[in-house]
């Protein structure tokens, strides 16, 4: 089983707007792909950047190729739009993990 984890580093004054976007846009796209199950969203307790909050969104997939295809296609467009709208005030990185 593969876990797709994307961590977003969000300027504190944008956190509510980001959470709304994540709940209304990112997670529904994730689930709508038919590739993922059991999405979770969690606040990262370690502060990476002063004045920012990190939020990790994870979902499980039994098809790592399809997960990568969604990430490189649909998710890339969503994150590109997010970056354009907030001009570098929301950063992100993605990690693929394998359940042991």
KENU-595585 format. One line per 2 residues: number of its first residue (from 0); their letters; for each residue x, y, z of N, C-alpha, C, O. Coordinates in steps of 0.02 Angstrom, whole numbers. Example, Ala and Ser with C-alpha at 12.3 -4.5 7.8 and 13.67 -1.06 7.14 Angstrom:
residues 2
0> AS> 660 -284 390 615 -225 390 660 -165 390 712 -166 423; 642 -112 354 684 -53 357 645 2 394 670 57 402
end
This chain:
residues 100
0> XX> 43 -58 0 0 0 0 45 62 0 94 65 38; 29 109 -41 67 171 -48 29 228 -14 -32 234 -20
2> XX> 66 270 22 38 331 51 65 389 11 126 396 3; 20 431 -13 39 494 -44 31 548 9 -24 559 33
4> XX> 85 580 27 84 633 78 106 698 45 161 702 19; 64 748 48 84 815 27 79 860 88 27 866 119
6> XX> 135 892 103 138 939 159 138 1010 130 178 1027 87; 92 1050 155 85 1119 135 109 1163 192 91 1152 249
8> XX> 150 1213 176 173 1262 225 137 1326 209 147 1357 156; 93 1347 255 44 1399 241 56 1459 287 61 1451 348
10> XX> 60 1519 258 64 1580 299 3 1580 346 -53 1567 325; 15 1596 409 -38 1591 460 -101 1630 441 -156 1607 456
12> XX> -94 1688 410 -153 1728 393 -193 1698 336 -248 1721 322; -167 1647 302 -203 1613 248 -229 1544 268 -259 1509 227
14> XX> -217 1524 330 -233 1456 351 -307 1439 340 -322 1386 313; -353 1482 361 -424 1467 353 -443 1459 279 -480 1414 261
16> XX> -416 1504 237 -431 1499 165 -402 1435 136 -434 1402 95; -341 1417 158 -311 1355 134 -352 1294 154 -366 1250 113
18> XX> -372 1292 217 -411 1234 241 -476 1227 202 -498 1172 186; -507 1283 187 -568 1281 146 -553 1253 77 -590 1210 52
20> XX> -499 1276 45 -479 1250 -20 -464 1175 -17 -485 1137 -60; -427 1155 35 -410 1084 42 -473 1042 48 -478 989 17
22> XX> -520 1064 89 -582 1025 100 -629 1026 41 -663 976 27; -630 1081 5 -679 1088 -50 -651 1070 -118 -689 1056 -165
24> XX> -584 1071 -125 -554 1060 -191 -506 1001 -192 -515 955 -231; -455 1003 -150 -401 954 -153 -425 884 -133 -416 836 -171
26> XX> -455 878 -75 -477 812 -51 -532 783 -96 -529 723 -112; -582 822 -118 -631 794 -165 -599 769 -231 -621 719 -259
28> XX> -548 805 -256 -514 782 -316 -478 716 -303 -480 670 -343; -445 713 -246 -410 652 -224 -458 592 -224 -443 540 -253
30> XX> -514 601 -191 -564 546 -187 -598 533 -254 -612 476 -270; -611 586 -291 -645 579 -355 -603 542 -408 -630 518 -457
32> XX> -538 538 -396 -495 503 -444 -508 428 -444 -492 394 -493; -536 402 -389 -547 330 -383 -483 291 -367 -484 230 -365
34> XX> -429 327 -355 -364 296 -343 -348 291 -268 -311 247 -247; -377 336 -229 -358 342 -158 -416 326 -111 -475 328 -130
36> XX> -397 309 -50 -446 298 3 -417 326 68 -357 340 73; -460 334 117 -441 354 185 -399 417 188 -345 417 219
38> XX> -421 473 157 -382 534 163 -383 561 235 -434 556 269; -327 589 255 -323 623 320 -288 690 309 -246 697 265
40> XX> -306 737 352 -273 802 351 -252 816 423 -293 810 469; -189 834 433 -163 844 500 -118 905 503 -81 919 456
42> XX> -122 940 558 -75 995 571 -9 964 593 -7 921 637; 46 986 563 112 964 583 132 1004 644 131 1066 643
44> XX> 149 970 698 161 1004 761 230 1038 764 239 1085 803; 276 1016 723 341 1048 720 337 1110 675 317 1104 617
46> XX> 354 1167 701 352 1228 661 415 1233 619 471 1234 645; 405 1235 554 461 1238 507 481 1310 492 540 1326 486
48> XX> 432 1352 488 441 1421 466 404 1467 515 344 1456 527; 436 1518 543 400 1565 586 343 1598 547 352 1617 489
50> XX> 285 1605 579 228 1636 546 192 1592 497 152 1615 457; 207 1527 499 175 1480 453 155 1416 490 185 1397 540
52> XX> 104 1384 463 80 1320 490 86 1268 435 69 1281 377; 111 1209 453 116 1155 404 57 1108 413 38 1090 468
54> XX> 28 1088 357 -29 1043 355 -12 986 308 6 998 250; -18 924 332 -5 865 291 -71 833 270 -115 822 311
56> XX> -76 818 206 -134 782 180 -108 716 153 -64 714 110; -136 661 179 -114 594 160 -174 554 135 -230 563 157
58> XX> -159 509 89 -210 461 66 -174 397 44 -115 399 25; -210 343 48 -182 277 32 -205 254 -37 -261 270 -59
60> XX> -161 217 -71 -178 189 -136 -144 121 -143 -88 111 -120; -179 75 -175 -147 10 -188 -116 8 -258 -93 -44 -281
62> XX> -117 66 -293 -89 70 -360 -41 130 -364 -63 186 -378; 24 119 -351 71 175 -349 78 211 -417 92 271 -418
64> XX> 68 176 -471 74 207 -538 15 256 -548 25 312 -571; -45 234 -530 -103 278 -537 -98 337 -488 -118 392 -505
66> XX> -71 325 -429 -61 379 -380 -14 432 -409 -28 491 -404; 41 410 -438 88 457 -468 57 494 -527 70 553 -537
68> XX> 17 459 -566 -16 491 -624 -63 546 -600 -64 600 -629; -103 533 -546 -147 585 -519 -105 643 -492 -120 701 -506
70> XX> -53 627 -455 -11 679 -425 21 722 -479 22 784 -472; 47 692 -532 82 729 -584 35 765 -632 56 810 -668
72> XX> -29 745 -632 -78 777 -676 -124 824 -638 -110 883 -632; -178 797 -613 -230 836 -579 -203 875 -520 -215 935 -513
74> XX> -166 842 -476 -140 877 -417 -92 932 -435 -91 985 -403; -52 921 -487 -5 973 -509 -42 1036 -531 -21 1092 -515
76> XX> -97 1027 -567 -138 1085 -588 -169 1120 -528 -169 1182 -525; -195 1082 -481 -225 1112 -421 -173 1153 -383 -186 1209 -362
78> XX> -114 1125 -373 -61 1159 -336 -33 1218 -375 -13 1268 -345; -32 1213 -441 -10 1269 -482 -58 1328 -474 -35 1385 -467
80> XX> -123 1315 -474 -172 1368 -463 -166 1398 -393 -172 1458 -385; -153 1356 -344 -144 1379 -276 -83 1425 -271 -86 1477 -239
82> XX> -29 1405 -302 33 1445 -302 21 1512 -335 43 1564 -310; -13 1512 -392 -27 1575 -428 -71 1621 -386 -60 1682 -385
84> XX> -120 1593 -352 -167 1634 -313 -134 1666 -252 -151 1721 -233; -87 1631 -222 -58 1655 -159 16 1674 -165 48 1688 -115
86> XX> 43 1673 -224 109 1700 -240 164 1680 -190 197 1723 -161; 172 1616 -181 227 1592 -140 215 1594 -65 260 1580 -26
88> XX> 154 1610 -44 139 1612 28 114 1545 52 103 1535 112; 104 1499 5 89 1429 20 138 1387 -20 138 1388 -81
90> XX> 179 1350 15 228 1305 -16 208 1233 -3 166 1221 41; 237 1187 -39 218 1117 -28 273 1071 -53 314 1090 -95
92> XX> 272 1010 -27 314 957 -54 277 891 -44 235 885 1; 292 843 -87 257 779 -85 307 723 -72 363 723 -97
94> XX> 284 675 -32 323 616 -17 281 554 -29 223 551 -7; 308 505 -63 275 440 -71 305 394 -17 366 392 -8
96> XX> 262 358 17 285 311 68 252 244 58 198 239 30; 285 192 80 258 125 76 243 99 146 286 102 191
98> XX> 183 73 155 164 45 219 203 -20 229 204 -63 186; 235 -26 286 274 -86 301 233 -136 342 258 -190 359
end
